[in-house]
Amino acid sequence: MKFDAVFDADTPRQIMATATAAEGLGFDCLWVPEIRHDPFLQLALAADYTSTIALGTAIAVAFARSPMHTAYAAWDLARYSQGRFILGLGTQIQAHIERRFAMPWSHPAPRLREYILALRHIWDVWQNDGKLNFRGDFYKMTLMSPFFNPGPIEHPHIPIYIAGVNQRLCELAGELCDGFHVHPFHSVSYLRGCIRPWAEAGAMQARRGLEQVEFSATVFAIVGDSEAERAQNRAAVRQQISFYASTPTYQSVLEHHGWGELSGELGRLAVRQRWADMPALIGDEMLDVFAIESTWAEVGAAIRQRYQGLLDRFTLYLPFLPGERDDRWRLALQG
């Protein structure tokens, strides 16, 4: 099971320091989310300062860009990194696509399916000097003159991961994708009883084996070598779980455990912006289900034991910052 890291840096100097430190410590992959910065720009810099660590988006917002835009960025990163780039895509929610990115929103699972097919068609055209002729329900691309064709690269297979929580995107991962980013708001029971069976159903429909899909998860970890440190992290995890649990998209996870009514209660608090009142609704039983508690030396082994046979790679729900807790990260990686 691979041990990855996630980061989101503000300056080129921070990106350089983070990438080189993560590779030096021995992380398997460095993931960049799309939060405050463009993840492709950050990874282009990270690729220049590393040579072995994998680099990926977790996630880039697919519907904020045309497939052609994403195809160019991913193709360049595959070339810059010598084949170390992993393209992680997510749909985001309707409000952000329409009101933040001013892009169209409809039928997210079918649209993302077509988006992935479009990407692979474009890459095949560039690699094999073919003719661009993609015609779908959501995207139509038929013009690619030689002037705009970047041409073949040494590592043309770009792994595509998608992220999701509910059935249709899990099935899509099984059908078409190289990997699946399990949302941090998950449980072992939900992963075993829902996510993997849904993905397997999609794989069977496409005559694939589930072993062709890598499962990656960001794990809530209450990690610390003192009670004070763990208490601080415990409070942060309660806060984050309460935020995710207030979102209707993730209600299925709560319902799986018989806590469906909590979603509405937290949602009403969120609408009234009573953020400070929400963590109190996350009891110890729920914390045990959605998070793991451990020392730094034992956290890696604890996660591997908990997720044996369910995950291929994991990331702690803690950003990696070089120079902060490097000795503890080293302990975790050795565990």
C-alpha positions in Angstrom: 0.0 0.0 0.0 1.6 3.3 -1.1 1.9 6.2 1.2 1.3 9.6 -0.5 1.3 13.2 0.5 -0.9 16.2 -0.4 0.2 19.9 -0.6 -1.0 23.2 -1.7 1.7 25.9 -1.9 1.5 29.6 -2.4 4.8 30.4 -4.1 7.3 28.8 -6.5 9.9 28.6 -3.8 7.4 26.7 -1.5 6.5 24.3 -4.4 10.2 23.6 -5.0 10.9 23.0 -1.3 7.8 20.8 -0.8 8.4 18.6 -3.9 12.1 18.0 -3.1 11.4 17.3 0.6 8.5 14.9 -0.2 10.7 12.9 -2.6 13.6 12.9 -0.2 11.4 11.6 2.6 10.2 8.7 0.5 6.5 9.5 -0.3 5.2 7.6 -3.3 3.1 10.4 -4.8 2.6 14.1 -4.3 -1.0 15.1 -4.9 -2.2 18.7 -5.5 -5.9 19.7 -5.0 -7.6 22.5 -6.9 -8.5 24.9 -4.1 -6.8 28.3 -4.3 -4.4 27.7 -7.2 -4.3 25.9 -10.5 -2.9 22.4 -9.8 -1.3 22.0 -13.2 0.9 25.0 -12.7 2.1 23.7 -9.3 2.8 20.3 -10.7 4.8 21.7 -13.6 7.2 23.2 -11.1 7.2 20.1 -9.0 8.1 18.0 -12.0 11.2 20.2 -12.6 12.6 19.6 -9.1 11.9 15.9 -8.8 12.8 12.7 -10.6 11.1 9.7 -9.0 8.0 10.7 -7.1 4.7 10.4 -8.9 2.7 13.7 -9.3 -1.0 14.0 -9.5 -4.1 16.2 -9.2 -6.5 15.3 -6.4 -8.5 16.6 -8.0 -8.6 19.0 -10.9 -12.2 20.2 -11.6 -13.1 18.7 -15.0 -16.1 20.8 -15.8 -14.2 24.1 -15.3 -12.3 23.3 -18.4 -12.9 21.9 -21.9 -11.5 18.4 -22.5 -9.0 20.0 -24.9 -7.7 22.4 -22.3 -7.2 19.5 -19.9 -5.7 17.3 -22.6 -2.9 19.9 -23.3 -2.1 20.4 -19.6 -1.9 16.6 -18.9 0.1 15.9 -22.1 2.7 18.5 -21.1 2.9 17.2 -17.5 3.4 13.7 -18.7 6.3 14.9 -20.8 7.8 17.2 -18.2 7.6 14.4 -15.5 8.8 11.6 -17.8 5.6 9.6 -17.2 5.1 10.3 -13.5 1.9 12.3 -13.9 -1.5 11.0 -12.8 -4.6 13.0 -13.9 -7.2 13.0 -11.1 -10.5 14.6 -12.1 -13.6 15.5 -10.2 -17.0 17.0 -11.1 -17.4 19.5 -8.2 -21.0 20.5 -7.4 -23.4 22.4 -9.5 -23.2 25.7 -7.6 -19.5 26.0 -8.1 -19.5 25.0 -11.8 -22.3 27.5 -12.7 -21.6 30.3 -10.2 -17.8 30.2 -9.7 -16.6 28.9 -13.1 -19.6 30.1 -15.2 -19.6 26.8 -17.0 -22.6 24.5 -18.0 -23.7 21.8 -15.6 -25.8 18.8 -16.4 -25.8 15.0 -16.0 -22.4 14.8 -14.2 -21.7 11.1 -14.5 -22.5 10.8 -18.3 -20.7 14.1 -18.9 -17.6 13.0 -17.1 -17.7 9.6 -18.9 -17.7 11.5 -22.2 -15.0 13.8 -21.0 -12.7 10.9 -20.3 -13.4 9.3 -23.7 -12.7 12.7 -25.3 -9.3 13.0 -23.5 -8.2 9.6 -24.7 -9.3 10.3 -28.2 -7.3 13.6 -28.3 -4.2 11.9 -26.8 -4.5 9.1 -29.4 -4.7 11.7 -32.2 -1.5 13.4 -31.0 0.4 10.2 -30.4 -0.5 8.5 -33.7 -1.0 11.5 -36.0 -4.7 10.7 -36.3 -7.7 12.8 -37.2 -9.6 14.6 -34.5 -13.2 13.5 -34.8 -14.9 13.3 -31.4 -18.7 13.7 -31.4 -20.6 13.2 -28.2 -23.7 14.5 -26.5 -21.8 17.1 -24.5 -18.6 17.7 -26.5 -17.8 17.9 -30.2 -14.2 18.4 -31.4 -13.3 18.0 -35.1 -10.5 20.5 -35.8 -6.8 19.8 -35.1 -4.4 21.3 -37.6 -0.6 20.3 -37.4 0.2 23.7 -36.0 -1.7 23.0 -32.8 -0.8 19.3 -32.5 2.0 18.8 -29.9 2.9 15.5 -31.3 3.9 12.2 -29.7 5.6 11.8 -26.3 7.6 9.1 -24.7 5.0 8.2 -22.0 1.6 8.6 -23.7 -0.5 6.5 -21.3 -1.7 9.0 -18.7 -3.5 7.3 -15.8 -6.9 8.8 -15.1 -8.4 8.7 -11.6 -11.8 10.2 -10.8 -13.2 11.1 -7.4 -16.6 10.4 -6.0 -18.9 9.2 -3.2 -22.0 7.8 -4.9 -22.9 4.9 -7.1 -22.7 6.3 -10.7 -19.2 7.7 -10.4 -18.0 4.5 -8.6 -19.4 2.5 -11.6 -17.7 4.9 -14.0 -14.3 4.4 -12.3 -14.7 0.6 -12.7 -15.7 1.0 -16.3 -13.1 3.4 -17.7 -10.6 4.6 -15.1 -7.2 3.7 -13.8 -7.9 4.7 -10.3 -10.5 6.1 -7.9 -10.0 8.8 -5.3 -12.2 7.8 -2.3 -13.5 10.9 -0.7 -12.1 11.6 2.8 -15.6 11.3 4.2 -15.8 7.6 4.0 -15.7 4.6 6.3 -14.2 1.1 5.9 -17.8 -0.3 5.9 -18.9 2.1 3.2 -15.8 1.4 1.1 -16.2 -2.4 1.4 -20.0 -2.5 1.2 -20.7 0.3 -1.4 -17.8 1.9 -3.2 -15.9 -1.3 -4.2 -19.0 -3.3 -5.2 -20.3 -0.4 -7.3 -16.9 -0.1 -9.0 -16.8 -3.8 -9.6 -20.3 -3.7 -11.2 -18.9 -1.0 -13.6 -15.8 -3.1 -14.3 -17.9 -6.2 -15.0 -20.1 -4.3 -17.4 -16.9 -3.3 -19.3 -15.4 -6.8 -19.1 -12.6 -5.6 -16.9 -11.3 -6.8 -13.6 -11.5 -4.6 -10.5 -7.7 -5.1 -10.1 -7.3 -2.7 -13.0 -8.5 0.1 -10.8 -6.3 1.6 -8.0 -8.1 2.8 -5.0 -6.7 5.8 -3.2 -8.1 7.5 -0.1 -7.3 10.4 2.0 -7.7 9.3 5.6 -8.8 11.3 8.6 -6.0 10.7 11.1 -6.0 11.9 14.7 -2.2 11.5 15.0 0.0 12.6 17.8 2.6 11.6 20.3 1.0 13.4 23.2 -2.6 13.8 24.3 -2.4 17.5 23.7 -1.4 17.0 20.1 -4.1 14.4 19.6 -6.7 16.6 21.2 -5.9 19.4 18.8 -6.1 17.1 15.8 -9.3 15.5 17.2 -11.0 18.9 17.3 -9.9 19.6 13.7 -11.2 16.3 12.5 -14.6 16.8 14.2 -14.9 20.2 12.5 -14.1 18.8 9.1 -16.4 15.7 9.4 -19.2 18.0 10.5 -18.7 20.2 7.4 -18.7 17.2 5.0 -21.7 15.6 6.8 -23.7 18.8 6.3 -23.5 18.5 2.5 -26.4 16.6 0.8 -24.1 14.9 -1.7 -22.5 12.9 1.1 -25.7 11.9 2.9 -25.5 8.4 1.5 -22.5 7.8 3.7 -24.4 8.8 6.8 -27.4 6.7 5.8 -25.2 3.7 5.4 -24.5 3.9 9.1 -28.0 4.9 10.2 -27.2 8.5 10.8 -29.1 10.0 7.9 -31.1 12.5 10.0 -27.8 14.1 11.1 -27.2 15.4 7.6 -30.3 17.7 7.7 -29.5 18.9 11.2 -26.0 19.8 10.2 -27.2 21.3 7.0 -29.5 23.7 8.8 -26.7 24.8 11.0 -24.5 25.4 8.0 -27.1 27.5 6.2 -27.3 29.7 9.3 -23.4 29.7 9.4 -23.3 28.3 12.9 -20.0 26.5 12.1 -18.9 26.5 15.7 -22.0 24.5 16.8 -21.6 21.7 14.3 -18.6 19.7 15.7 -20.5 18.9 18.9 -22.9 16.8 16.9 -20.0 14.5 15.9 -19.9 12.0 18.7 -17.0 9.7 19.7 -18.7 6.7 17.9 -18.8 8.6 14.7 -15.2 9.8 15.1 -14.1 6.2 15.5 -15.9 5.2 12.3 -14.5 8.0 10.1 -11.1 8.6 11.6 -8.1 6.6 12.9 -6.2 7.6 16.0 -2.5 6.7 16.4 1.0 7.9 17.2 3.2 9.1 14.4 5.3 5.9 14.5 2.3 3.6 14.2 -0.1 5.5 11.9 1.2 4.0 8.7 0.9 0.4 10.0 -2.5 1.2 11.6 -3.9 2.4 8.3 -2.5 -0.5 6.4 -4.1 -2.9 8.8 -7.5 -1.1 8.7 -7.6 -0.9 4.9 -5.9 -4.2 4.0 -7.4 -5.4 0.7 -9.4 -2.2 0.2 -6.9 0.4 -0.7 -3.8 0.6 -2.9 -2.6 3.9 -1.7 -3.5 6.4 1.0 -2.8 10.0 2.1 -3.2 11.5 5.6 -5.8 14.3 5.8 -2.9 16.6 6.8 -1.0 18.8 4.3 2.7 18.1 3.9 4.7 21.2 4.7 8.5 20.9 4.5 10.3 21.8 7.7 7.2 21.1 9.8 7.1 17.8 11.5 9.6 16.2 9.1 10.8 13.9 11.9 7.3 12.8 12.5 6.5 12.2 8.8 9.7 10.2 8.7 8.4 8.0 11.5 5.1 7.6 9.8 6.7 6.5 6.5 8.9 4.0 8.3 5.9 2.4 10.1 
